Amino acid sequence: MTPSAGKGPAPTPSGSLPAPEIAAILSGTHDDPFSVLGVHAVGKGYFARCFIPGAETVVAETLAGKEIGVLERRDDAGFFEGPVSVRKEQPIRYRARNSGGEWIVVDPYSFGPVLGPMDDYYIREGSHLRLFDKMGAHPITHDGAEGFHFAVWAPNARRVSVVGSFNDWDGRRHVMRLRVDTGIWEIFIPGVPEGAPYKYEILPKDGALLPLKADPFARRSELRPDTASVTTGEIAQLWEDEAHKRHWAEVDPRRQPISIYEVHAASWQRRDNGDMLTWDELADRLIPYCVDMGFTHIEFLPISEYPFDPSWGYQTTGLYAPTARFGGPEGFARFVNGCHKVGLGVILDWVPAHFPTDEHGLRWFDGTALYEHADPRKGFHPDWQTAIYNFGRQEVLAYLVNNALYWVEKFHVDGLRVDAVASMLYLDYSRQHGEWVPNEYGGNENLEAVRFLQTMNTRLYGIHQGVLTIAEESTSWPKVSHPVHAGGLGFGFKWNMGFMHDTLQYLAREPVHRKFHHNDMTFGLLYAFSENFVLPLSHDEVVHGKGSLIAKMAGDDWQKFANLRAYYAFMWGYPGKKLLFMGQEFAQWREWSEDRALDWNLLEYNLHEGMRRLVRDLNGTYRAKPALHARDCEGDGFEWLIADDRENSVFAWLRKAPGEKLVAVVTNFTPVYRESYDIPLPVAGRWREILNTDAEIYGGTGKGNGGAVHAEKKSTGITVATVTLPPLATLMLEED
């Protein structure tokens, strides 16, 4: 028996409810309204009871409209009861009247529960993988009536009610049924329309009403500053992405070209009046742009509902609801479908590491630390002033795992980039001695978070072939992108934060000093194949006073542009998948801000347009040449040619793949023009210059090798090509 049994005094023999019970119904403090409201057997007949504020008379009817009884008003507040002519407990409706008119109310308390014992079993076990179809608000037809079913987890509450525009936000009118085995409250409310705002009114054990709570499983929300959840139907999208999904299900993503354009949807572009674009407007502009630029994926900063614009979505209060800033959930589904039709993948930034403490959110949800730890040493982030999920609680783990599955299943997203993984893995993350609690073995590893990440990855990869998960993990935690069965966390890829830090540090130095820091550019190859890496030049590098990538480069304006062009080609030739934050592809000068569009006017200037053309050509070259991508994550795809020329700050290496033409990458990180520079190559003959960042079309000086170089075998037995190295430039040479 899962739903709660009645706890109040029995009705009088006549069927009338005792006055104290009526008072409890009217005050919203009755322990179990389902035990008295609706249709109930009394003696040999049946009584109906209802609470309809504002009604002066009430007639009970079947759902088909047949009159079955006239109810007596027992209290002027709107409590009615009386015998009804039915042969069993069944759904009914009421025809209510007052001086203002007549209206129909279908009785929610005359319907049985919607969730079943198998739901309870899997929820208790923590293995329910369809919670997003059961929890929250869903339109259903139940026992012949249409409406919304609501379900929310609040095991420590004394009473939970659905309040919304459909009941004047009155918590007495739709008190929910408690399923005692799981702590889930549910109710079916007939007649609730789509698009209705709602929240949960929760009375904790101490009797002091909490602030109204948004639905943790809400699939749609109001536009900030409003914070209510919104009823919505199932997504009605005609998906046209079978070929796209089949491709990624059949290939090894480690051996595919992956070049990611990281986007903040609210500020990539805006309307002329400064308003944000809708998903359909973004589709019209962003999808063609990314296709033209040659990116394989768009990665969005978090798009689940969040209240505060400057958080960029990283402090979400609605994990299941695409933010209302860009329109309804269907708009996002159309956007993803449009991407897939042209071969673009969509990756979402996902934030299971923490949640904000806004009063309408998850914090202290039922009057207790439900989703978070009660102990602030485990449940509060000192850096972000946010709460930390209690990963050791089965229901919380299931809530998060189901959310990952939800985005992939319902919106067909191609992957999740998981934010702040390091903060999850370490109990002492950003904490001083005495500010954290060791694990059961005395260590600083958060074993519950490890279990959660392994479970999430196992479930996601096990159910959805072709999905990608990417960890933003900034420490040396081992085997982040190794399978769970091999002792790993199970991610597909990991951000290479070391590459980003070391290379940007090197390029900020004046070229004359770079020879003393040569190892900044070579050290990364010592660990480049320990994980499946994504090389990120992300939003984190162009905010909080860090400027932009072009502004980080050393030298005057000419050198800054040349440095950045050489750096991009160095990165696209380096082993690992690629990620670039929006605006950096055309070298935006200003630091990025979430409250304005990118400085697209810069494309009127040759140096900025040249940078954009270079990134487009780098993507095209990277995708067209298997040597540059097919062994991104394997050591046999890389070979040093020149690693130790500190004096000249020159680097050269080979990229290779079985059965494919070799590509040599050569970078000169000084502004010195070098003629007759010898580079050892494995094959004699002609090598075509397939890319030169100093080309005039990119804004360079136009120096190079006339389209090709020739490698000759010397008397020493070494094959060498004598090449011209343009200043602050990268060349890519392919064997002919």
N, C-alpha and C positions, 0 to 999 in steps of 0.2 A: 504494500500500500504506500504510494508515494505522496499524493496530495494529502494535505492535513485534514484531520477529522474535526467536526464541530466541537467547540470548547465551551459554548455559552449555556445558560439555563434552557431547559426544554420549554417549548411553547406550552401555553395553557391548553386544557382539553379542547377548548373551542377553536384552537388554532391561532389565537391572537398572541402576539409576541409580548412578553413582559416589558413594562416601561423601562427598566434599566437597560435592556438590550436595545430598545429603540433609541435611547439616549446615546448608547455607545456607537450605534450606526451613524447617528446624526453628528456626533463629535469626531468621527473617524478613528475611534479607539477600539472598535470591536476586534477581537482576536481573529475571527474568521467569518467575514460576511457571507462567504459561500455556504455556510451552514444554515443561514436563515433567509437570505435573499434568494430570489428566483422561485422555482416551483418545488415544493416539498410535500411529501406524504404526511398527512395529519389524520390519525384515526383511519377511517375507511375512505377518506377523500383527500383532496389536494388543496393546498393554500399557495397563493402567490404573494410575494412581498417585494416592494421596490422603493427606491428613494429617488424622487424626481423633483428637484427644487423648482419652485415656481408653478407647479401644477395645482389646480384646484379640484379637478376630477380626473380619474384614471379608469379606463376600461381595458381589461386584459383581452388579448386576441391571440389566435394562432398566427404563425408566420404568414399564412395565406390570407389573413384578415377576418377570420370567423370569430365573432365575439364569444368569449368563454367565461366572462365574469366581470362584475362591476366592483371595484375595490373601494374600501373605506379609508378615508384620510384619518390616520391615527395621530398625526402631528402636522401642524401648519407649516413646518419647515419642508414638508414634501414626502413624508413617509406614508405609504399606502399598503394595505393588505386586505385579503379576503379570499373566500373559496373560489376555485375555478373548476370548470367542467372539463377535466382531462382524465385520461386513464393511466397516465404514467408521467414521471418527471420528464419534461421536454422543453425545448426552446420556445419561448413565446415573445410577444411584443405588447407594448402598451400604447393606447391612444390617449394622450394627455391633453387637457384643455385648461385654459384660463381666459380671462377677459380679453386677452390679446390675440387669441386664436387657438389652433389645434396643431399638434405635432405628434410624430410617431417615435417611440423609443423601443428599440429591440433590446431585450433584457440580457446583459452580458452574464448575469449570474444564473441564467437558465441553461448555460452551455457547459459541457464537460471539459476536462483538460485537453490540451492539444499534444503536449509532450507525452511520451510513453515510457514504459519501463526500460526499454532498450536504450533510450536516450539517457535515462538515469544511470544505467549500468556503465555505459561508455564514458559518461561525464565523470562519474566517481572514479573510474579506472584511469582517467586522464588521457584516453585514447580516442576520444570523439574527434573525427576529422571533418565534420560537417556542421560545426557549431554556428558558422555564419548563415546557415539555412534554418537554424532553430532559434538562435538568440537574437535579441533586438526586436524590430518591428517588421512583420511580413504580411502582405495581403494574402488572405486565404478565403476559401469558402468552407464554412464549418457548420455541419448539420443544417444545410440549406440556407445559411445566411452569409453574406459577404461582409468582410471587415478586415481588421488588422489584429494579428496575434502579437502580443508583447511578452518578452521574457527577459529577465535580468537576474544576475547573481548577486544576492545580498544576504548571506546566511545569518548575519548577526542582527538584522533589522527586526524590529517589532511589527512594523507595517510598511508596505511599499504600495504606492498608488501611481497610476499613470495619470498625468495631468497635461492638458493641452488646450488648443483652441476649440476642440470639440466638446469640452466639458467645463469651460470657463475657468480652467486651471484650478478646479476644486478637487482636492485630494480625497474627499469623502465619497466621490461618485464612482470611482473605478479602482477600488482597493483590490490588490492582486491575490491570487491563490499561492500559498507556499507549498512547494514540493520538499517535504522535510528531509528526504534522503540526500538531496543535493544542495539545498539552500537557494534554489532558483524559484523566483516568483513569476507567475504567468497569468495572463488573462486574454481572452478573445473579446474584442470590443467591436460589435457590428456597426456598420455605417460610417466608420472613420474613413475619410477620403484621403487620396494621395495628396501630398503637399501640405499636410497639417503639422504645425510645430508641436512638439511634445517634450516633456522631461519626466523624470521620476521624482516623486515626493517621498522621502524616506524618513520614517520615524524610528530612531534607534532605541535601544533598550532603556536609555535614561529618560526618554520621553520628550527630548528637546529636538524639534524638527531641524533637519540639516538643510543647508542651501539646496535648491533644486538641482538635480544632477542630470547631465546629458547622458544619453544612452551609450554605454561602452561599445556596443555593436551597431550603432547607428550607421546607416549606409548613405545618409545625406544629412547635411547640417545647414543651419541658417548662416547668412553672410555676417561676418563680424561687423559691428561689435555685438550683434545678437548671438546667443549661444545655444539656442534650443536645437534639438535633433528634429528631423523632418521625415514624416512617413513617405516612403517611395516604393514604387513597384520594382519587380525584377527587371534587370537590364534587358531591353529588347533590341539587341544588336544583331544584325545579319553579318556574321563574321565571314570575311573573304580572305582568310590568311592561311589556308591549308598548306599551300606550297611553302610559305615562310616557316611555319611550325614544323613541317616535315623535314625541311633542310636542316634546321638546328637539332632536331631529334636524331638525325642520322650521322652527324659529323662529330668529330672531337674538337671542341671549341679551342683547345690549346693549340691546335694546328690550323686554325682559321684566322684570317685577318680581323682584328677587332680594334676599331678606332672610335673612341667614344667622345661625343660632344656633350659636355656637362652644362646644363641649362637651369637657370632660375626662371621659371615660367612667368613670373610677375614682372620681370624687368628685362627680358631679352629684347622685346620691342613693346611699344605702347601705342595707343591711339593718339591722334594729334592733340586731343584735349587732356592727355595724361592718364586716361583710364586704362586699366588692364585689358588685355585681349581675352576673348573667350577661347575655349578649346577649338572651336571651328575656325576662328580667325588665326589662331596659332597654326592649325593644320594648313591653312592656305599659304602661310608665309614660312614657317619653320621647316616643314617637311621638304618642300622644294629646295630650300637653302641647304639643308643637310645632304640631300641627294647630290646636288651640284658640287658640294664641298668634298664629297667622297667619304663622309663618316659612315660607319656601319651601325652605330647605335646612338641614341639620345639618352642621356642619363639626367633625370630631373632631380633637383633638390626636393626635399619631401613635399608631396602634394596632398597628404592626408590633412584633415582639417586642423587648423591652428589659429589661436586667437590673436597673436602678436606679430605684426609684419616683420619687425627687425629680428625675429628669431629665425627667419628664412624657412620656417616649417620644421625646425629641429626640436621644437617644444610643442608636440601635437597633443590635442585633447580629443581627437576623433580618428583613431587608427583605421577605421573601416570606411570613412567618408572622404571621397575626393573633395578638396576644399571648394566652397561655394564661390570663391573669387573668380573662377573661370567658367561658371555655369554648373549644370547638373551632372550627375555621374554618367549619363548617356553621352554627353559631349566628350568626356575623356575616353569612353569606349570607342567612339567614332574616330578620335585622334589616333588611338593605337591601331585600329583597323586600317586607317589610312597609311600609317607608317609601314605596316606589314605588307600592304599591297605593293609597295615599292621597295621592299627588302630592307627596311630600317627596323632595327630592334629598339625596344623601349625598356630602360632600366630605371627603377625607382630607388632613391635614397630611402632607407627604412631605419626607423629609430626605436629599437627595443631596449636601448640602454637606460633610458630615463623618461620621465614624464613630468610636465609642469604641475604646479600646486594650485592652479586656478580652482576656485571653489566649486565650479560646475563640473569639474573633471573627476579623475579617478581617486584623488587623494582623500583618505578617510571616508571611503565611499558609503559604507553602511554604518558609520559611526565608529568603525575600527580601522586599523591598518590592514586593509583587505588585499589590495594589489601591491602595496609596498611593505617593507619591513617596519615594524614598530620602533625598533632600535635605530636611531639616526646614524649610528656607526656603520650600519649596513643598508639603511633605507633612504639616505639623503646624500646628494652630490654637493660637495662644497664648492666645486668650480662653477656649476650652472644653477645652483640653488633650486634643484629639482629633486623629485623623488625617484628612487630606484625600485624597479620591479622585484618582487619576491620570487626569484626563479625557482626556489625550492617548493613552491606551492603548486600542486598539480593543476589547479584551475587557472592559475596565472600562466603557467607554461602552455597550457592548451589554448588560452586566449591569444597568446602571441604566435604560436605555431599555426593556428587556424588563420590568423591574419596574413601570414606569409602565403599560405595556400590560397587565400581569398583573392589577393591581387593577381596571382597567376591564373587562377581558374576563371574568375568573373571578368577580368579585364585583359587577359591574355598577355600580361607583361612578360618580358623575356628574362628578367632577372631582378635581383635585389642587391643593392650595395648597402651593407650593414654598417651603420655609423658607430663610431666610438667603441669598437670591440675591446680595445685595451682596457677601457674603464670598467668593462664587464668582467674581464678575466682576473683582475687583481683586486683583492679585498682592501689593499692599502693604497689603491690608486688615488694620488693627490691627497694623501692623508699623512699626518705626523704620527709618531709613536704614541700609542694610547688612544688614537682616534679610530681604530679599526679592530675587528674581532677575527682572530685566526680561524682557519677551518679545523675540522676535527682532527687533523694530523699536525696541527700547529703551524701550517704554512699560510702563505698569503694568496694562494690560488682560490678563486671562487669556483668551487667544484660544482655548485648548482648551476652557475652560468655556463660552465663547460658542457654540462649535460643538456641544458637548453639548446645551445648552439648546435651540438651534435644531433639532437632530436630534430631540430628545425631543418638542418641540411639533409638528414636522412629521409625525412618525410617528403621534403620538396623534391629532391632528386628522384626519390622512389616513385612518386606519383606523376611528376611532370617531366618527361624526357625533353631535353633541350634547354632547360632553364639554367641560368647562371646565378651563382651567389658570389659576392665579392666582399671581402672583409677590409674595412679600414682599421688596420691593426698596426700600431706604431712601435711595437717592441719586438723582441726576439723570441716570442712564444713559438715553440717548435710545431711544425706540421700543421699550420693553419689551413693550407690548401691541400692537405692529404686526406685520403678517405678515413671515415670513422673506424672502419674495421682494421685499419693500419695504425690506429692510435691518434689520428688527426682530428681536427675540428670539423672536417667535411666540406669546407668552402671550395668553390671552383677556382677562385683567384684571390690574391691578396694585393692590396696597394703597396707599392715599393716606396715607402716614405724615405728610406735612406738615399735612394737615387735622387729624389726631388731635393732633399736637403743638401747633399754633397755637391751636386752639379750647380745648383743656384748659388751656393756659397762660393764656388770656384769662379763663376761668371761675374760675380759682383766685384771681383778683384781686378785691378788694373793689369793688362796683359803682361807688363814687365815683371810682375810678381808671380805670375801663374806657374812658372817653372818650379817654384818652391812648394807648390801645392798640387803637383801632378797627380798624387795619389787620390785626390778627391774624385778624379774622373776614372781611375782604374780600380779602386777598391771594390766597387760594386760588383765587379765580375767574380769576386771570390764567393759571393753568395747568390748570384743572379739566377741560379737554377735550383736553389734549395726550396723554392716555392714557385707556384704559377703566378707570375707577377703581372700587374698592371702598372705602367709608369704614369703617375698622376701629376699633372700641372693643374691643380684644382682651385676651387674658389677660396680655399684656406690661404692661398698664397697671395691673394689680391684684396685682402680686407684687413680691418683693424690696424691701419697705419702701415701696412706692408707695401702699399702702392700697387703697381701693375708689373707684369713681367718685363715689359720694355723699360720701365723705370728702374728695375733692378740691375740692368746690364751696366757694365763699366764703360767709361769713355764719353765722348761727345755724341751728338745725335747720330752722326753717320756710323760711329762704332756701335752704338746701342742697337741700331737696326741690324747691322752686320752680325753682331754677336748673337742676337736672337734668331736670325735666320740660320746661322751655323748651328746653334743649339737645337732648334727644332729638327733639322736634318740629322744631327747627331742622335737625338732621341728616337726618331723614326727608324734609324738604322740599328739602334741598340736592341738587344733581345728583351722582349716583353710587349704586352699589349699597350695601347696608347689611350690617354685621356687628356683632354684640353678643355679648360673652362671658357665659356662664351666671352667674346670680346678680345680674347688674347690671340685669336687667329688673325686679327687685323691690327694687333699691337695698340690697343686702347691705352692712352696715357693715364687717364684718371683712374684712381682706385674705384673698384666696383661698389655701387650702392644699390640696395634693394628697392629704393623708392624712385628710381628713374630708369629710363631705357638706356641701352648702350649708345655710345657715341658713333652712330652709323655715318654721320657726316664726314668722318675721317677717311672714308673710302674715296673721297674726292681727291685725296692726295696720293701721289705715286708710291711713296714708301709704304703707306698703310695698305693700299690696294695690292702692292707687290707682295707684302707679307701674306695677305689672304690668298693670292694666287699660289704662293709657295706651299701653304698648308694644304690647299686643294691638290696640288701636284704631288706632295708627299703622300697624301692618302691614296691617290691613284697609283703611285709607284709601289707603295707598301702592299696594296691589294693585288696588283698585277704580277708581282714578283714573289713566287713562293719562297725563294731563299730568304726574303725579309720577314716572313711570318710563320712558315710551316714548322719551324723549330724554335719558336720564341721561348719555349719553356724547357728546352733540352740543350745540354751542353754541346752535343755534336752539331748544333746549328751555328756555332760561333768559334772563331779562331783568330787570335791576335796576329796581326802583321807587324805593327809597331806599337809597343806599349811603354817604351822607356825613353822617348825623345823629349826629355824635360826641357832642354835648352831651347828647342823650337816650339814647344807646346803643341806637338803634332801627335795625333792618334790615328791608327788605321787598323781595321780588322776585316775579316771575311764573314759574310753570312751565307749559309748554305742549307740545302735540303736535298734529300736523295733524288737523283735523276733530274735535277733542275740546274739551271745556269747559276754560277757563282756571282755574288755581288760583293764588291769591295767598298767599304765606307772609309773616307779619309777626311779628317778635320784639322784645320789650321786655326788654332785659337789665339793667334797673334795678328796684329795689323800689318805684318811684314809679307810682302809679295815674294814668294819663293819659286824660282825657276830651277829646273834640273834637280828636282828632289826625287831620290830613288825610293821606290816602294817595292818590296818583295811580293811577288804574286805566284800562285801555284801553277799557273798555266801560261805558256808563251803564246804570243799572238796579239790580236787586236782586242782591246777592251773599250767598249763604248761608254762615253760619259752620259749616263742617263739622267743625272741631276747635278746641278751646280747652283748653290745658293747665292753665288756672286753674279748670276746672270742679270742682264739689264732688266728683263721682264719682272724680276723680283725686287728691283731697286738697287742692284749691285753695280759694280764697275765694268762688268762684262769680260773679265779676265777668265781664262780657262785653257782648255786643251784642244780646241777646234773640233770637239765632238768625239774624240777618241784618243787613246794612248796605245803604245805598243810595248809588250813585254818581251824581253829577250833573255835567253839563257846565257849567262856569263861563263867565262872560262873557269870560274870558281865553282860552277855547278848550280849557282843560285839564279833563279829567274827574276828579273827586275824590270820594272817600268819606270822610266824617267818622266816625271810629270811636273806640271806647273800647278802650284798651290796658290790660289787667290788669297788675299788677306781676309782674315776672320770669315772663313768659309768652309763648307762641307761639300765634298764630291761623293757621288755614287757612281761606281764603274761596274759594268757587267761584261763578263766574257762574251765575245762575239761568236 
